[in-house]
Amino acid sequence: MKIIDLATEHIDVEDLLQRAVYQPPYVRTSSGKLFAVTEIAALDEEDDFAQEVALTRQNAALEAV
């Protein structure tokens, strides 16, 4: 686990995101808060909508209304 301490290291956002591709780093703010930075899959709205429709159709309580 790599921790980037912003109190001692200044890092560009693009550089931070590039690092997250290979190994998700933790970022510690100067106040001590710790954040995880990780890549997520691109969102495909059409697939999300199809999945929501399928889940809604399986919801018996909703179908009963």
LUMDOFI-444539 format. One record per residue (C-alpha): residue in one letter; x, y, z. Coordinates in steps of 0.1 Angstrom, whole numbers, plus 5000, padded with zeros to 4 digits. Layout:
AXYZ;...
***
This chain:
M500050005000;K501450334989;I500550645010;I501050984995;D501351245022;L500251585009;A501951755039;T505351645025;E504751564988;H503051784962;I501451584934;D499551674903;V496051524899;E496951374866;D500051204881;L497951084910;L495450924887;Q498150764865;R499550604897;A496150474906;V496050274874;Y498850054885;Q498450044923;P495650234941;P497350484965;Y496150624997;V496351005000;R496851165035;T495851525037;S497751775058;S494951745084;G495551365086;K492451245067;L493150935046;F491550885011;A491750594987;V492150664950;T491150394926;E490050354890;I486450244884;A485050104852;A483550354827;L479850394831;D477650284803;E474250444808;E472450214784;D473549904802;D472750064836;F469150134824;A468749784811;Q469949644844;E467549874863;V464649764842;A465449394848;L465749454886;T462449644887;R460749354869;Q462049114895;N460649334924;A457449164934;A456349444958;L456749704930;E454949484905;A451949454929;V451349824929;
***
